[in-house]
C-alpha cells in the first residue's frame, strides 16, 4: 500500500491545526484545539486509488522545533503552506519557500 504524506506548515497560529481538524471532522471547528495535532492517516476514499492512504502531519513553527520541521518536510510528498493574513502571506515567500 502506498502513502501520500502531507506536511502542513505555516506561521504560528495561522490555522494549520484548525484546518486539519475541520477536514477530519467535516465541519468548521470554532473551539480551541491543541497547538500541534498528532499525525493522522486517512484511508482511501472515493476517487482515489484503492491502495493509497493519506497521512497528514501537523507542524510547529516554533524555533526549537525547526529540526523536526525540516525532518517532516523531507519525508513528505506534499507541503501545504498555510497563511491567515497579509503578514503570514508575505512570510510564505520570505521565510517558508527558501
N, C-alpha and C positions, 0 to 999 in steps of 0.2 A: 504494500500500500504506500502511495506517495503522499507527502505532506507539503502544503504551501504554507510557509511561515511568514507571518506579517508582523513587523515590528512597528509599534505606534510610538512616534517621537514628537516632541514639541516642547515649548517653554512650560515652566511650572504654572499650574492652574489654568491651562488653556482649554481643558475639557477632554483630555485623552481618555481618562478612566470613565467619564460620563458617556462618551461616545461608544466605548466598548460595551458598557453596561446596557445602554439603550439598544444596541444591536442584539445582544444576547436575550434581553427581556422582551424585545419587540415593542417597547413603549418608552417614551421620553421620561427619563429619570430626573426628578427635581429635588430629591432628598440628597443629603450629603453622603458621599461614599468614601471608601478608603482611598488614600492617595495613589497607591500603585496596586493594581489588581494582580492576582496570580495568573499564570499562563492559562489560556482557555483553548481547548481543542473542540472544534465543531465537526460533526460527522458530515459525510457527503449529503448534499441537498439536491433537489430537483434542478436540473440544468447543469449540474457538474458531473464529471466522470465518476462512476461508482467507486473507484479505488483511490480517490483523492480526499484527504481530510484537510481542514484549515486550522492552523494554530495561530492564535493572536497573542502577542506578547506586549504588555504594557511596560513603559519605561519611566524612570525618574530622570528629571533634568538637573538634579542637584549635583554640584561639582564632585562630591565624594562618591557619586555613583557613575562617574564618567567611564571608568574602566568596564563596568558591567554593561553600560550602554553600547560601547564600542563592540564588545563581545556579541551582544544580541544583534546588532546591525550586521555584523559579518556572517552570522548564522542564518539571516533572513533572506527570503526570496523577494519580499516586497517591503518597502519602507514607506509608511504613511506619515507624512508630516502634517501636524495639526496646528492651526493658529486660531486666535479668537478675537484679535483686534489689530489695529494698524501696527502697533509696536511688535507684536509677535509675528505678524505677517512680514514685516521688514527683516526680522531676525531669521526667517527661513533662508533668505539669500545671503545674509551677512554671517550667520553663525552655523546654521544646520547644513546647508548644502556643501560648504567646504569640508 
